[in-house]
Amino acid sequence: MRTTSTPPFFYGWIVVAATAAALLISSGVRSAPGVFLVPLQQETQWSTSVIAFAVSVGMLVLGLTAPLGGWLIDRFGPRQLAVAALVTLSISMAASAFISSPWQLTLLWGGISGVGTGIISGVLGAAVAMRWFVARRGLVIGIFGASTSAGQLLFVPGLMVAATTLGWRPSALFISLAAMAAVLPVLLFLRNEPADVGTLPLGALPATPQHQGSETGILRRALQSSEFWLLAGTFFICGATSTGLIGTHLIPHAHDHGIPQTTAAGMLALMGAMNFVGTLGSGWLTDRYDPRKLLALYYSFRGLSLLFLPFVTEPVGLAAFSILFGLDYIATVPPTTALVADHFGRRNVGTVYGWVFCSHQVGAALAAWGGGLARDTLGDYALAFLLAGLLAVAGALLSMRLGRSPLAVPLPSTR
């Protein structure tokens, strides 16, 4: 007979490890375009805006796929979806090593890779955290965010060295192999529900119902809520000011000012290291403090960092920016996810957060392409960075307009 008592060791931590591995690889795939942009441009002589357009399509497809991925995860579980996503990423990166025209780049980096990363994006981590954890969910989401940072920390400098020595095409094949290798731990260790291993979510009372899929009509209810649009709006700003602009264009910006690509890639890795610290810290803080105030603080800090960036033209300044900006690169994820759960319910996180995350990627796509256009038109990224800084400050103001939800009750203590 299946027991529902919590064992001395909670299996959910193994699920967290398997999910983190998948997110780490996905982060490596998503960081590749920013690393490969300059080598690809040097080989093909395509303009920055042409390559940035392919990157922006990938971000947009990622965002549009995320709600579908969240909906499927809510109904069929994360295990099968994670496997399908990793296989898709592997295929797209392997095929991209043989491209010869911009439309192929857009199809592979944009369409196919976007679908794979959309399924295995932040929606997967949010759904796993809400299924397996009542207590410590902010910490777990922080761990998933840190895994994304670790992917950047591990892949960016390695890919840059490989791209500048072996070429970007062999480097793309390496990422393909890494994505396929990540399928094994997901198959072996990831489980859909605590009930699959005879336990309850960490911190749940015995009477707490198990996850039963999202509520009927939840999306309609969300779209009628001002809180949904505020969350989507702030996350739009998050995507535009982080992965869209900085993730895609920081290395080209540094290259414009004579900073070697390998040095710039090292700074991007430094940003990932600081993001690892910042996201874990954000998860811990989200379990203890008002997530609305945390978001306002993060966006304010980000805005100041971006307003500083146009004046960074040498390695020391770039290192300072990487430290400051890296601390809250994706620190916004734990409080945003917690607010989605508080306002719309834990069982609906996959569906609702999927659309909030879609907004994030729309912002990222517009900023990735817009940054490339600004560079080709004006000759540098200064205006793009200044506008992004002002946009982040606006995000801080919007965060404080979010209301407190009656669902935001204290979590059971696990001490």
C-alpha positions as CSV (number, residue, x, y, z in Angstrom):
1,M,0.0,0.0,0.0
2,R,1.3,3.4,-1.0
3,T,2.3,5.6,1.9
4,T,1.7,9.4,2.0
5,S,4.1,10.1,4.9
6,T,7.2,12.2,4.2
7,P,10.3,10.0,4.3
8,P,13.5,11.1,6.0
9,F,15.0,12.1,2.6
10,F,12.6,14.0,0.4
11,Y,12.8,12.7,-3.2
12,G,11.8,16.1,-4.5
13,W,15.4,17.2,-4.1
14,I,16.5,14.6,-6.7
15,V,13.8,15.9,-9.0
16,V,15.2,19.4,-8.4
17,A,18.7,18.1,-9.4
18,A,17.4,16.5,-12.6
19,T,15.4,19.6,-13.5
20,A,18.4,21.8,-12.8
21,A,20.5,19.8,-15.2
22,A,18.0,20.2,-18.0
23,L,17.8,24.0,-17.3
24,L,21.6,24.3,-17.3
25,I,21.8,22.8,-20.8
26,S,18.9,24.9,-22.0
27,S,20.8,28.0,-20.7
28,G,23.8,26.9,-22.7
29,V,21.8,26.7,-25.8
30,R,20.2,30.1,-25.2
31,S,23.6,31.7,-24.5
32,A,25.1,30.4,-27.8
33,P,23.8,33.1,-30.1
34,G,25.3,35.9,-28.0
35,V,28.7,34.1,-28.1
36,F,28.5,33.1,-31.7
37,L,27.3,36.5,-33.0
38,V,30.7,38.1,-33.8
39,P,32.4,34.9,-35.1
40,L,29.3,34.2,-37.3
41,Q,29.3,37.7,-38.6
42,Q,33.0,37.6,-39.4
43,E,32.6,34.3,-41.3
44,T,29.4,35.2,-43.2
45,Q,29.6,39.0,-43.4
46,W,25.9,39.2,-42.5
47,S,24.9,42.4,-40.7
48,T,24.3,42.5,-36.9
49,S,20.6,43.2,-37.5
50,V,20.2,40.1,-39.7
51,I,21.8,37.8,-37.1
52,A,19.9,39.6,-34.3
53,F,16.7,39.0,-36.2
54,A,17.2,35.2,-36.1
55,V,18.0,35.5,-32.3
56,S,14.8,37.6,-31.7
57,V,12.7,35.1,-33.6
58,G,14.0,32.4,-31.3
59,M,13.1,34.4,-28.2
60,L,9.7,35.2,-29.6
61,V,9.0,31.5,-30.5
62,L,10.3,30.6,-27.0
63,G,7.8,32.9,-25.5
64,L,4.9,31.7,-27.6
65,T,5.8,28.1,-27.0
66,A,6.1,28.5,-23.2
67,P,2.3,28.8,-22.6
68,L,1.7,25.7,-24.6
69,G,4.5,23.9,-22.7
70,G,3.0,25.1,-19.4
71,W,-0.5,23.8,-20.5
72,L,1.0,20.4,-21.5
73,I,3.0,20.2,-18.3
74,D,-0.1,20.9,-16.2
75,R,-1.9,18.0,-17.9
76,F,0.7,15.4,-18.7
77,G,3.6,16.2,-16.4
78,P,7.1,17.6,-16.8
79,R,9.1,14.4,-17.5
80,Q,8.0,13.7,-21.1
81,L,8.0,17.3,-22.1
82,A,11.5,17.8,-20.8
83,V,12.8,14.8,-22.8
84,A,11.1,16.1,-26.0
85,A,12.5,19.6,-25.5
86,L,16.1,18.3,-25.0
87,V,15.9,16.2,-28.1
88,T,14.6,19.1,-30.1
89,L,17.4,21.4,-28.8
90,S,20.0,18.7,-29.8
91,I,18.6,18.5,-33.3
92,S,18.4,22.2,-33.9
93,M,22.0,22.9,-32.7
94,A,23.4,20.0,-34.7
95,A,21.7,21.2,-37.9
96,S,22.8,24.8,-37.3
97,A,26.4,23.8,-37.7
98,F,25.7,23.3,-41.5
99,I,23.8,26.5,-42.3
100,S,24.7,28.6,-45.3
101,S,22.0,31.3,-45.5
102,P,20.1,33.6,-43.1
103,W,16.8,31.9,-43.5
104,Q,18.4,28.6,-42.3
105,L,19.7,30.5,-39.3
106,T,16.3,31.9,-38.5
107,L,14.6,28.5,-38.9
108,L,17.1,26.7,-36.6
109,W,18.1,29.4,-34.1
110,G,14.7,30.9,-34.3
111,G,12.0,28.3,-34.9
112,I,13.2,24.9,-33.8
113,S,15.5,26.0,-31.0
114,G,12.8,28.4,-29.8
115,V,10.3,25.5,-29.5
116,G,12.8,23.4,-27.5
117,T,13.8,26.2,-25.1
118,G,10.1,27.3,-24.8
119,I,9.2,23.9,-23.4
120,I,12.1,23.7,-21.1
121,S,12.2,27.3,-20.1
122,G,11.3,28.8,-16.7
123,V,7.9,27.2,-17.0
124,L,9.4,23.8,-16.3
125,G,11.1,25.0,-13.2
126,A,8.1,26.9,-12.0
127,A,5.8,23.8,-12.5
128,V,8.2,21.4,-10.8
129,A,8.7,23.8,-7.8
130,M,4.9,24.2,-7.3
131,R,4.2,20.5,-7.7
132,W,6.8,19.3,-5.2
133,F,7.1,22.1,-2.7
134,V,4.8,24.1,-0.5
135,A,7.6,25.2,1.8
136,R,10.9,26.3,0.4
137,R,9.4,26.9,-3.1
138,G,11.2,30.3,-3.3
139,L,14.5,28.6,-2.6
140,V,13.8,25.9,-5.2
141,I,13.0,28.5,-7.9
142,G,16.1,30.3,-6.9
143,I,18.1,27.0,-7.4
144,F,16.5,26.7,-10.9
145,G,17.5,30.3,-11.6
146,A,21.0,29.6,-10.4
147,S,21.1,26.6,-12.7
148,T,20.4,28.9,-15.6
149,S,23.2,31.1,-14.3
150,A,25.5,28.1,-14.0
151,G,24.8,27.3,-17.6
152,Q,25.9,30.7,-18.6
153,L,28.9,30.5,-16.3
154,L,30.0,27.1,-17.7
155,F,29.1,27.5,-21.4
156,V,29.9,31.1,-22.3
157,P,33.7,31.2,-21.8
158,G,34.1,27.6,-23.0
159,L,32.1,28.3,-26.2
160,M,33.9,31.5,-26.8
161,V,37.3,29.8,-26.6
162,A,36.0,27.0,-28.9
163,A,34.5,29.4,-31.3
164,T,37.7,31.5,-31.7
165,T,39.9,28.4,-32.0
166,L,37.9,25.6,-33.6
167,G,35.1,27.7,-35.1
168,W,31.5,28.3,-34.1
169,R,30.2,25.3,-36.1
170,P,32.1,22.6,-34.1
171,S,31.0,24.5,-31.0
172,A,27.4,24.1,-32.0
173,L,27.9,20.4,-32.4
174,F,29.3,20.2,-28.9
175,I,26.1,21.9,-27.5
176,S,24.0,19.4,-29.4
177,L,25.8,16.5,-27.8
178,A,25.4,18.1,-24.3
179,A,21.7,18.4,-24.8
180,M,21.3,14.8,-25.8
181,A,23.4,13.7,-22.8
182,A,21.0,15.6,-20.5
183,V,18.2,13.3,-21.6
184,L,19.5,10.4,-19.4
185,P,19.2,12.0,-15.9
186,V,15.7,13.3,-16.8
187,L,14.6,9.9,-17.8
188,L,16.1,8.2,-14.8
189,F,15.2,10.6,-12.0
190,L,12.5,13.1,-12.9
191,R,9.0,12.2,-11.7
192,N,5.8,14.1,-12.4
193,E,4.2,14.1,-9.0
194,P,5.1,13.5,-5.3
195,A,2.5,10.8,-5.4
196,D,4.6,8.9,-8.0
197,V,7.0,8.1,-5.2
198,G,4.4,7.8,-2.5
199,T,5.0,11.1,-0.7
200,L,3.5,14.6,-0.4
201,P,4.9,18.0,-1.4
202,L,7.5,19.3,1.0
203,G,5.6,21.2,3.8
204,A,2.1,20.0,2.7
205,L,-0.3,18.7,5.3
206,P,-1.7,15.2,4.9
207,A,-5.1,16.7,3.9
208,T,-3.6,18.8,1.2
209,P,-4.9,17.6,-2.2
210,Q,-2.4,16.5,-4.8
211,H,-1.9,18.4,-8.0
212,Q,-4.8,17.8,-10.3
213,G,-4.1,20.0,-13.3
214,S,-5.0,23.6,-13.9
215,E,-8.5,24.9,-13.3
216,T,-11.0,25.2,-16.1
217,G,-11.2,28.8,-17.3
218,I,-8.1,29.9,-15.4
219,L,-6.6,31.7,-18.3
220,R,-9.8,33.7,-18.9
221,R,-9.9,34.7,-15.2
222,A,-6.2,35.7,-15.4
223,L,-6.7,37.9,-18.5
224,Q,-9.5,39.7,-16.7
225,S,-7.2,40.5,-13.7
226,S,-5.1,43.7,-13.5
227,E,-2.5,41.7,-11.6
228,F,-1.9,39.4,-14.6
229,W,-1.2,42.4,-16.8
230,L,1.1,44.0,-14.2
231,L,3.1,40.8,-13.9
232,A,3.2,40.4,-17.7
233,G,4.3,44.0,-18.1
234,T,7.1,43.9,-15.6
235,F,8.3,40.6,-17.0
236,F,8.2,42.1,-20.5
237,I,10.6,44.7,-19.1
238,C,12.7,41.9,-17.5
239,G,13.1,40.1,-20.8
240,A,13.9,43.3,-22.8
241,T,16.6,44.5,-20.3
242,S,18.3,41.1,-19.6
243,T,18.4,38.3,-22.1
244,G,17.2,40.3,-25.1
245,L,19.6,43.2,-24.9
246,I,22.5,42.3,-22.6
247,G,22.5,38.5,-23.3
248,T,22.6,39.1,-27.0
249,H,24.6,42.3,-27.4
250,L,27.1,42.6,-24.5
251,I,29.9,40.8,-26.3
252,P,29.4,42.8,-29.5
253,H,29.3,46.1,-27.4
254,A,32.6,45.1,-25.8
255,H,34.1,44.2,-29.2
256,D,33.1,47.6,-30.6
257,H,35.3,49.2,-27.9
258,G,38.3,47.0,-28.6
259,I,37.8,44.5,-25.7
260,P,38.8,41.0,-26.9
261,Q,35.9,38.6,-27.3
262,T,37.4,36.1,-24.9
263,T,37.6,38.9,-22.2
264,A,34.1,39.9,-22.9
265,A,32.9,36.3,-22.7
266,G,34.7,36.0,-19.3
267,M,32.8,39.1,-18.1
268,L,29.5,37.4,-19.2
269,A,30.5,34.4,-17.2
270,L,31.3,36.6,-14.3
271,M,27.8,38.0,-14.7
272,G,26.5,34.4,-14.6
273,A,28.5,33.8,-11.4
274,M,26.9,36.8,-9.7
275,N,23.5,35.8,-11.0
276,F,24.0,32.4,-9.4
277,V,24.4,34.2,-6.0
278,G,21.7,36.8,-6.7
279,T,19.1,34.3,-7.8
280,L,19.7,31.9,-4.8
281,G,19.5,34.9,-2.5
282,S,16.3,36.1,-4.2
283,G,14.7,32.7,-3.7
284,W,15.6,32.8,0.0
285,L,14.3,36.4,0.3
286,T,11.1,35.6,-1.6
287,D,10.2,33.0,1.1
288,R,10.5,35.7,3.8
289,Y,9.7,39.2,2.4
290,D,7.1,40.9,0.2
291,P,7.9,39.9,-3.4
292,R,6.4,43.1,-4.7
293,K,9.1,45.2,-2.9
294,L,11.8,42.8,-4.0
295,L,10.8,43.3,-7.6
296,A,10.8,47.0,-7.2
297,L,14.3,46.9,-5.7
298,Y,15.6,44.5,-8.4
299,Y,14.3,46.7,-11.3
300,S,15.6,49.9,-9.8
301,F,19.1,48.3,-9.4
302,R,19.0,47.0,-12.9
303,G,18.0,50.4,-14.3
304,L,21.0,52.1,-12.6
305,S,23.3,49.4,-14.0
306,L,22.1,49.9,-17.5
307,L,22.3,53.7,-17.4
308,F,26.0,53.2,-16.4
309,L,26.8,50.7,-19.3
310,P,27.1,53.2,-22.3
311,F,30.1,54.7,-20.5
312,V,31.9,51.3,-20.1
313,T,34.6,51.2,-22.7
314,E,37.4,49.2,-20.9
315,P,37.6,45.8,-19.1
316,V,37.6,47.1,-15.5
317,G,34.3,49.0,-16.1
318,L,32.8,46.0,-17.8
319,A,33.8,43.8,-14.9
320,A,32.0,46.3,-12.5
321,F,28.9,46.3,-14.7
322,S,28.9,42.5,-14.8
323,I,29.0,42.3,-11.0
324,L,26.3,44.8,-10.5
325,F,24.0,43.7,-13.3
326,G,24.6,40.0,-12.6
327,L,23.2,40.2,-9.1
328,D,19.7,40.7,-10.4
329,Y,19.9,39.4,-14.0
330,I,17.1,36.8,-13.3
331,A,16.6,37.5,-9.6
332,T,13.1,38.6,-10.7
333,V,12.0,35.1,-11.4
334,P,11.4,33.8,-7.8
335,P,9.2,36.8,-6.7
336,T,7.4,36.8,-10.0
337,T,6.6,33.1,-9.8
338,A,5.6,33.4,-6.2
339,L,3.2,36.2,-7.1
340,V,1.6,34.1,-9.9
341,A,1.1,31.3,-7.4
342,D,-0.3,33.7,-4.8
343,H,-2.8,35.3,-7.1
344,F,-3.9,32.4,-9.3
345,G,-3.1,29.3,-7.3
346,R,-0.3,26.7,-7.2
347,R,-2.1,24.3,-9.5
348,N,-2.4,27.0,-12.2
349,V,1.2,28.1,-12.3
350,G,2.2,26.2,-15.4
351,T,-0.7,27.8,-17.4
352,V,-0.6,31.4,-16.1
353,Y,3.2,31.7,-15.7
354,G,3.5,30.3,-19.2
355,W,1.8,33.4,-20.5
356,V,3.6,35.8,-18.2
357,F,6.9,34.2,-19.4
358,C,5.6,34.7,-23.0
359,S,5.5,38.4,-22.3
360,H,9.1,38.2,-21.0
361,Q,10.2,36.7,-24.3
362,V,8.3,39.2,-26.4
363,G,10.3,41.9,-24.6
364,A,13.5,40.0,-25.2
365,A,12.8,39.5,-28.9
366,L,12.1,43.2,-29.5
367,A,15.2,44.2,-27.6
368,A,17.4,41.7,-29.3
369,W,16.3,42.9,-32.8
370,G,16.1,46.5,-31.7
371,G,19.6,46.5,-30.3
372,G,20.9,45.1,-33.6
373,L,19.1,47.8,-35.6
374,A,20.4,50.5,-33.2
375,R,24.0,49.3,-33.7
376,D,23.7,49.2,-37.5
377,T,22.0,52.6,-37.6
378,L,23.8,54.6,-35.0
379,G,27.1,52.8,-34.8
380,D,26.9,51.9,-31.2
381,Y,24.5,50.6,-28.4
382,A,24.5,53.7,-26.2
383,L,20.9,54.8,-27.0
384,A,19.6,51.2,-26.6
385,F,21.3,50.8,-23.2
386,L,20.0,54.2,-21.9
387,L,16.4,53.4,-23.0
388,A,16.6,50.0,-21.4
389,G,17.7,51.7,-18.1
390,L,14.7,54.0,-18.1
391,L,12.5,51.0,-18.9
392,A,13.8,49.1,-15.9
393,V,13.0,52.1,-13.7
394,A,9.5,52.0,-15.0
395,G,9.4,48.3,-14.1
396,A,10.1,49.2,-10.5
397,L,7.2,51.6,-10.4
398,L,4.8,49.0,-11.9
399,S,5.9,46.4,-9.4
400,M,4.6,48.6,-6.5
401,R,1.2,48.7,-8.1
402,L,0.8,44.9,-7.6
403,G,-1.7,44.1,-4.9
404,R,-1.4,41.5,-2.1
405,S,-3.3,38.3,-2.7
406,P,-5.5,36.5,-0.2
407,L,-3.8,33.3,-1.2
408,A,-0.5,34.6,0.1
409,V,-0.6,32.9,3.4
410,P,2.4,31.9,5.6
411,L,4.0,28.6,4.6
412,P,4.4,25.7,7.0
413,S,7.7,25.8,8.9
414,T,10.3,23.2,8.0
415,R,12.7,24.0,10.7
